[in-house]
Amino acid sequence: MKQPPNPYLLDPKPEEVGFLVGKNWEDPELYAAVPLMGSTTQLVIIYKGNQIKVCRNRKSAQNFIDKHRKGKSVAKLPVD
């Protein structure tokens, strides 16, 4: 019998596996949501190598990353 692609699919309370938000691994604006050790739902948000927040669940982590990304300005003003 073939194992399902998501081994946590049949668990009553699956553990969070985390996710990445960004274009690719070389993207300097990459966000990583990593599971917090000892918790089944909490995620740590890592941005530019720094821990910036601990979120209670996946939805709050996604909302935080969306708000944090919108707050960043990508345009640069010319300096004379």
C-alpha positions in Angstrom: 0.0 0.0 0.0 1.3 3.4 -1.0 1.7 6.0 1.8 -0.4 9.2 1.4 1.6 12.3 0.3 0.7 14.0 3.6 1.4 11.7 6.5 -0.5 13.9 8.9 -3.7 13.7 6.9 -5.4 11.1 9.1 -4.3 12.5 12.5 -7.1 14.0 14.5 -4.9 17.0 15.4 -2.2 17.3 12.8 1.0 19.2 13.6 1.8 22.3 11.6 4.5 21.8 9.0 5.2 25.5 8.2 5.5 27.3 4.9 7.5 29.8 2.9 6.3 33.1 1.3 8.6 34.5 -1.4 9.7 34.1 -5.0 12.5 31.6 -4.4 15.3 30.7 -2.0 17.5 33.5 -3.2 14.8 36.2 -2.6 16.0 38.5 0.2 12.4 39.2 1.1 11.6 35.6 1.9 9.4 34.8 4.9 9.4 31.5 6.7 6.8 30.3 9.1 8.4 27.5 11.2 6.7 25.3 13.7 7.5 26.2 17.3 9.0 23.3 19.3 6.6 21.9 21.8 3.5 23.3 20.2 1.1 21.7 17.6 -0.2 25.0 16.2 2.2 27.9 16.9 4.5 29.2 14.2 7.5 31.5 14.4 7.9 34.0 11.6 11.4 34.4 10.3 12.4 37.3 8.0 15.9 38.1 6.9 17.3 35.6 9.4 15.5 37.2 12.4 12.6 35.9 14.4 10.0 38.7 14.2 6.9 37.2 15.7 5.3 34.0 17.2 1.8 33.4 15.8 -0.9 31.2 17.4 -1.9 29.4 14.2 -1.4 29.3 10.4 -4.1 31.9 9.6 -2.7 34.5 11.9 0.8 33.8 10.5 -0.5 34.4 6.9 -2.3 37.6 8.0 0.8 38.9 9.7 3.0 38.2 6.7 0.5 39.9 4.4 0.4 43.0 6.6 4.2 43.0 7.1 4.8 42.7 3.3 2.4 45.6 2.5 4.2 47.8 5.0 7.5 47.5 3.2 8.2 50.1 0.5 10.0 48.8 -2.6 10.4 52.2 -4.3 13.5 54.2 -3.7 13.7 57.9 -4.0 16.7 59.3 -6.0 19.2 61.0 -3.8 21.0 64.1 -5.4 
